[in-house]
Amino acid sequence: MRNEGKIGVWLIGALGSIATTVIIGALALRKGLTGPTGMLTETPPFDGVSLTAVENLEFGGCDVRREDFIQAAWHLSRATGAIAPQLIDSLQEELSAVAPYIVMGTACNCGEAIGQLAGGNATGKEQSLRDEIAGARACIQRFKEEKELRDVVVVNLASTEPPLDLQEAHLDLSALNVALDRNDTAAACASTIYAYAAIEEGCPYINFTPSTGALFPAIVHLAEKNGVPVMGSDGKTGETLVKSALAPMFMCRNLDVLSWEGFNILGNMDGSVLNHPKNCESKIRTKDQVLAKILGYTPHSRVRIDYVPSLDDQKTAWDFIHFRGFLGAKMSLQFIWQGFDSILAAPLVLDLVRLADLSKRRGESGLMPHLASYFKAPLGVSEHRLYEQYEMLMDYVRQVKNR
Ligand SMILES: NC(=O)c1ccc[n+]([C@@H]2O[C@H](COP(=O)([O-])OP(=O)(O)OC[C@H]3O[C@@H](n4cnc5c(N)ncnc54)[C@H](O)[C@@H]3O)[C@@H](O)[C@H]2O)c1
């Protein structure tokens, strides 16, 4: 298994908070200006695994807004305070080299909230679905050729789309192809176009968002057929991460969880898009399934997400857990999680890129269940307990080393 040369990272939603943080973080690592805290692939269990070095990652991508990339980096630094302005200053040259590789994307079937963000810039209505796919493929090809890359990994970091209601065309690859040929626009949205294009280009594809249009069964079949690894959905970075570590504790003590109420407030653009009920529905679906899967029963549970503009990238989650113990006594546990969403997400994205590239070099295709711990709704995996998911990854790493 050879690991030669540079690989590309094609970020969908390239001007957003996570994508910008991923790029700043990787460039800072390359220059020795920061350390890899938060990246699991830089911990001892991965010693001896042939992962592509962060220094060998090249970045590009697409967005539906026309913002200047350097301005996006400055905005992130000023608005959140999470990234030191000196860091942006010292990366001016490297950030400027990435900017020309951020191109216009599609807002096809993305709903009203994303349509407003795009403000008429993106493609989406005037082109056929097949043309959109061809356009997305051409962007990846150009990036790969101009940067002389061995391979490209595509990561969806775009705003959450409203849920796509699954029909026949989403369950079966030939039915999907017929729907695309007929330009049946109800069958696909932007995330579908990006996923289809990536897989046809042979690029591993990661869906870090809850958007259901990205990796439905017909798209996973396409990946299996083309020998391409894919995985999603919805990065597990905050409240759900804590939930998946904490819920097993109640099982281990045979305590009955009666209610688990979660209230999230955040203020960045992600929060403003999730303020639209349809987009929020996709997020709540992925957050909602964790408890029942871990506990084996469904306690009373509600997840709320509210938009509080002044918080910007800083997310606060307050969870109230009501539980019953011996002799029927009722007790409670509460926790407050406060974090910078993008700071938590970016190292996971870098890990996922390196692990998806490794899978492709190992000849794996279709879903990558060993990456379950990175996702709120890991596709093809019923295990939701964090430590068991971590062990799945460690088992995989041991297998890789033994081969
Ligand atoms: N931050 C976290 O901890 C976290 C965790 C899990 C999932 N996510 C998901 O990751 C995604 C990105 O989060 P973020 O905080 O960077 O959001 P963001 O709003 O800062 O960035 C999203 C970017 O995507 C762009 N975009 C929207 N539709 C697009 C399209 N069709 N094509 C190309 N670009 C498009 C927007 O213009 C924006 O620049 C969201 O879907 C979010 O729900 C975030």
The ligand as a Gaussian input file, in Angstrom:
#p B3LYP/6-31G(d) Opt

LIG

0 1
 N      -19.899000      22.762000      14.050000
 C      -20.242000      21.586000      14.515000
 O      -19.885000      21.229000      15.614000
 C      -21.065000      20.683000      13.639000
 C      -21.295000      19.383000      14.057000
 C      -21.996000      18.524000      13.222000
 C      -22.461000      18.958000      12.009000
 N      -22.262000      20.234000      11.626000
 C      -22.800000      20.652000      10.337000
 O      -21.716000      21.042000       9.506000
 C      -22.199000      22.002000       8.554000
 C      -21.270000      23.209000       8.532000
 O      -21.291000      23.863000       9.789000
 P      -20.675000      25.343000       9.903000
 O      -20.770000      25.709000      11.327000
 O      -19.398000      25.446000       9.185000
 O      -21.787000      26.159000       9.114000
 P      -21.631000      27.549000       8.338000
 O      -23.010000      28.078000       8.203000
 O      -20.608000      28.417000       8.962000
 O      -21.056000      27.112000       6.908000
 C      -21.815000      26.484000       5.943000
 C      -21.329000      26.988000       4.595000
 O      -21.985000      26.220000       3.576000
 C      -22.326000      27.113000       2.518000
 N      -23.348000      26.431000       1.729000
 C      -24.686000      26.326000       1.988000
 N      -25.269000      25.566000       1.035000
 C      -24.314000      25.193000       0.162000
 C      -24.308000      24.407000      -1.018000
 N      -25.428000      23.846000      -1.471000
 N      -23.141000      24.247000      -1.661000
 C      -21.983000      24.794000      -1.193000
 N      -21.934000      25.549000      -0.071000
 C      -23.078000      25.736000       0.599000
 C      -22.739000      28.389000       3.223000
 O      -22.697000      29.486000       2.356000
 C      -21.686000      28.452000       4.327000
 O      -20.540000      29.152000       3.913000
 C      -23.630000      22.316000       8.947000
 O      -24.511000      21.512000       8.189000
 C      -23.692000      21.865000      10.399000
 O      -24.999000      21.529000      10.825000
 C      -21.582000      21.107000      12.415000

